Protein backbone atom coordinates (compact mmCIF):
# COMPACT_ATOMS: atom_id res chain seq x y z
CA UNK A 1 0.00 0.00 0.00
CA UNK A 2 1.22 3.48 -0.86
CA UNK A 3 -0.07 6.70 0.71
CA UNK A 4 -0.11 10.10 -0.95
CA UNK A 5 -0.60 13.11 1.30
CA UNK A 6 -1.73 16.39 -0.25
CA UNK A 7 -1.33 19.76 1.44
CA UNK A 8 -0.21 23.35 1.00
CA UNK A 9 2.41 25.08 3.15
CA UNK A 10 0.96 27.84 5.28
CA UNK A 11 2.81 31.14 5.71
CA UNK A 12 1.72 32.19 9.18
CA UNK A 13 1.44 32.57 12.07
CA UNK A 14 4.94 31.28 12.84
CA UNK A 15 3.78 28.83 15.53
CA UNK A 16 1.43 27.13 13.05
CA UNK A 17 4.10 27.11 10.35
CA UNK A 18 6.44 25.30 12.77
CA UNK A 19 3.72 22.82 13.76
CA UNK A 20 2.85 22.04 10.14
CA UNK A 21 6.53 21.65 9.29
CA UNK A 22 7.06 19.21 12.19
CA UNK A 23 3.98 17.22 11.16
CA UNK A 24 5.13 16.95 7.54
CA UNK A 25 8.63 15.93 8.69
CA UNK A 26 7.02 13.23 10.85
CA UNK A 27 5.00 12.03 7.86
CA UNK A 28 8.19 11.83 5.83
CA UNK A 29 9.59 9.27 8.31
CA UNK A 30 6.89 6.82 7.22
CA UNK A 31 7.60 4.21 4.57
CA UNK A 32 5.55 4.28 1.38
CA UNK A 33 4.34 7.85 1.78
CA UNK A 34 4.83 10.81 -0.55
CA UNK A 35 3.84 14.43 0.10
CA UNK A 36 2.40 16.57 -2.71
CA UNK A 37 2.19 20.35 -2.38
CA UNK A 38 -0.29 22.90 -3.59
CA UNK A 39 0.07 26.55 -2.72
CA UNK A 40 -1.75 29.49 -1.19
CA UNK A 41 -2.67 32.50 -3.27
CA UNK A 42 -3.46 35.88 -1.68
CA UNK A 43 -6.82 37.10 -2.98
CA UNK A 44 -7.53 40.82 -2.42
CA UNK A 45 -10.73 41.54 -0.47
CA UNK A 46 -12.32 44.97 -0.13
CA UNK A 47 -14.96 45.95 2.45
CA UNK A 48 -18.03 47.37 0.69
CA UNK A 49 -18.83 49.62 3.64
CA UNK A 50 -15.51 51.23 4.55
CA UNK A 51 -13.29 50.43 1.57
CA UNK A 52 -10.61 48.70 3.68
CA UNK A 53 -8.61 46.25 1.58
CA UNK A 54 -6.83 43.16 2.87
CA UNK A 55 -6.16 39.73 1.45
CA UNK A 56 -7.47 36.26 2.11
CA UNK A 57 -5.31 33.19 1.61
CA UNK A 58 -6.93 30.78 -0.82
CA UNK A 59 -5.55 27.24 -1.16
CA UNK A 60 -4.83 26.24 -4.76
CA UNK A 61 -3.90 23.04 -6.59
CA UNK A 62 -4.48 20.46 -3.86
CA UNK A 63 -7.68 19.08 -5.41
CA UNK A 64 -6.09 19.23 -8.88
CA UNK A 65 -3.03 17.34 -7.59
CA UNK A 66 -5.30 14.69 -6.07
CA UNK A 67 -7.24 14.33 -9.33
CA UNK A 68 -4.09 14.07 -11.44
CA UNK A 69 -2.53 11.47 -9.13
CA UNK A 70 -5.74 9.43 -8.94
CA UNK A 71 -6.03 9.29 -12.72
CA UNK A 72 -2.29 8.63 -13.21
CA UNK A 73 -2.41 5.79 -10.69
CA UNK A 74 -5.47 4.32 -12.41
CA UNK A 75 -3.82 4.48 -15.84
CA UNK A 76 -0.62 2.94 -14.45
CA UNK A 77 -2.63 0.22 -12.66
CA UNK A 78 -1.27 1.13 -9.22
CA UNK A 79 -4.48 0.33 -7.36
CA UNK A 80 -7.54 -1.90 -7.34
CA UNK A 81 -9.25 0.21 -4.68
CA UNK A 82 -8.33 3.82 -3.96
CA UNK A 83 -9.15 5.25 -0.53
CA UNK A 84 -9.79 8.98 -0.78
CA UNK A 85 -9.79 10.80 2.56
CA UNK A 86 -11.62 14.03 1.82
CA UNK A 87 -14.92 15.83 1.89
CA UNK A 88 -14.15 18.06 -1.11
CA UNK A 89 -17.00 17.73 -3.61
CA UNK A 90 -14.65 18.93 -6.40
CA UNK A 91 -13.19 15.42 -6.31
CA UNK A 92 -16.41 13.90 -7.65
CA UNK A 93 -15.12 14.47 -11.22
CA UNK A 94 -12.00 12.28 -10.94
CA UNK A 95 -14.05 9.58 -9.20
CA UNK A 96 -16.48 9.66 -12.13
CA UNK A 97 -13.57 9.39 -14.57
CA UNK A 98 -12.06 6.42 -12.75
CA UNK A 99 -15.47 4.70 -12.84
CA UNK A 100 -15.94 5.47 -16.56
CA UNK A 101 -12.47 4.49 -17.81
CA UNK A 102 -11.67 1.74 -15.28
CA UNK A 103 -14.89 -0.07 -14.31
CA UNK A 104 -12.89 -2.76 -12.49
CA UNK A 105 -11.38 -0.20 -10.08
CA UNK A 106 -13.09 1.08 -6.95
CA UNK A 107 -12.92 4.42 -5.15
CA UNK A 108 -13.96 4.49 -1.49
CA UNK A 109 -14.31 7.85 0.26
CA UNK A 110 -13.38 8.19 3.93
CA UNK A 111 -14.79 11.37 5.48
CA UNK A 112 -12.90 12.99 8.35
CA UNK A 113 -15.06 13.63 11.44
CA UNK A 114 -17.71 16.31 10.93
CA UNK A 115 -17.09 16.33 7.16
CA UNK A 116 -19.49 15.02 4.55
CA UNK A 117 -20.25 15.50 0.86
CA UNK A 118 -23.44 14.22 -0.70
CA UNK A 119 -21.82 14.76 -4.11
CA UNK A 120 -18.95 12.39 -3.29
CA UNK A 121 -21.33 9.73 -1.97
CA UNK A 122 -23.20 9.77 -5.29
CA UNK A 123 -20.08 8.75 -7.22
CA UNK A 124 -17.94 6.68 -4.84
CA UNK A 125 -18.32 2.92 -4.73
CA UNK A 126 -18.59 3.17 -0.95
CA UNK A 127 -18.01 5.69 1.83
CA UNK A 128 -17.65 5.91 5.59
CA UNK A 129 -16.79 8.43 8.28
CA UNK A 130 -13.53 8.03 10.17
CA UNK A 131 -14.42 7.96 13.84
CA UNK A 132 -12.54 10.01 16.40
CA UNK A 133 -11.54 6.79 18.21
CA UNK A 134 -9.75 5.57 15.06
CA UNK A 135 -8.00 8.90 14.70
CA UNK A 136 -6.88 8.70 18.33
CA UNK A 137 -5.38 5.25 17.62
CA UNK A 138 -3.50 6.63 14.60
CA UNK A 139 -1.60 9.52 16.18
CA UNK A 140 2.15 9.78 16.03
CA UNK A 141 3.99 9.03 19.26
CA UNK A 142 5.01 12.02 21.40
CA UNK A 143 8.48 11.88 19.80
CA UNK A 144 9.44 10.86 16.27
CA UNK A 145 13.09 10.31 15.36
CA UNK A 146 14.11 11.27 11.83
CA UNK A 147 16.71 9.28 9.86
CA UNK A 148 19.37 11.89 10.71
CA UNK A 149 18.69 11.41 14.44
CA UNK A 150 16.77 14.67 14.94
CA UNK A 151 13.83 14.20 17.31
CA UNK A 152 10.51 15.81 16.47
CA UNK A 153 8.37 16.48 19.54
CA UNK A 154 4.63 16.87 19.84
CA UNK A 155 3.76 20.52 20.61
CA UNK A 156 2.98 21.12 24.30
CA UNK A 157 -0.51 22.39 23.56
CA UNK A 158 -1.37 19.03 21.92
CA UNK A 159 -0.40 17.05 25.02
CA UNK A 160 -4.01 16.48 26.13
CA UNK A 161 -4.78 14.08 23.32
Order of alpha helices (4+ residues) and beta strands (2+ residues): beta-alpha-beta-beta-beta-alpha-beta-alpha-beta-alpha-beta-alpha-beta-beta
